[in-house]
Amino acid sequence: MIEISQRLQRIGDRVEQGSRVADIGSDHAYLPTYLIQKGIAASCIAGEVNKGPWQSAVRQIQSVGLTDRIEARLGDGLAVLEPGEVDVVCISGMGGSLIASILGAGEAKLVGVRQLILQPNVAAPLVRRWLIEHGWQLVAEDILEEDGIIYEILEARPGDPMVPYENSTRTPADLIELGPHLWRKQSPVLHKKWSLECTKLRSVLDQMAKAKSTEAESRRQEMEKRLTWMEEMLTCMQMDNV
């Protein structure tokens, strides 16, 4: 059995049982291998845009004897798929802007897809906004720390995209930043993430205080406003967890 990172395992364990899965940006095809060996997926497509990682995926699939269940395809994003070919699409290990771009460029390939599992390394709010704008309901979120890095995992299905943002003390704009499900659970990892974000922003502001240009001053005011918002969210988390 393949050993994979906790991040990939958390993604894989969210996949609907017996589904046909596409892993976009699959690299070494570790996630598809895990999904087949664990009996989670019926079949997998490992998509890669670069030839080197695609060749690595081919070798991995061959080495575990799963060429009849996993197919490595070379192509850009969802271009490796045909409409209706898979039930689940996983995209992980890249920025939120790139994930949103991949989904937007290949939206026609999402016909029949029942589940999106997305793990942006940064800019998760961009992914949440894309889901809202394109009729996908965020049904679950996870957050974890592994090797000193904090990851967010988003699971979405076709549905009313505003449901997760209703009945909360926070505004939809706040929840797009925080993650509506993450906010409700308020794990220690979420608190740590935003504490670290505050620390980084304070450091940047300290450096910007030395700049005197009008442009720098305008930017500094924007960042101070964001820092105030972050500190308010952290205070709310601390009060909720008392």
Buried (B, 14 or more C-beta within 10 A) or exposed (E): EBEBBEBBBBBBEBBBEEBBBBBBBBBBBBBBBBBBBBEBBBBBBBBBBEEEBBEBBBEBBEEBEBEEBBBBBBBBBBBBBEEEBBBBBBBBBBBBBBBBBBBEEBEEBBEEBEBBBBBBBEBBBBBBBBBBEBEBBBBBBBBBBEEEEBBBBBBBBBEEBEEBBEEBEBEBEBBBBBBBBBBBEBBEBBBEBBBEBBEEBBEBBEEBEEEEEEEEEEBBEEBBEBBEEBBEBBEBBEEEEE
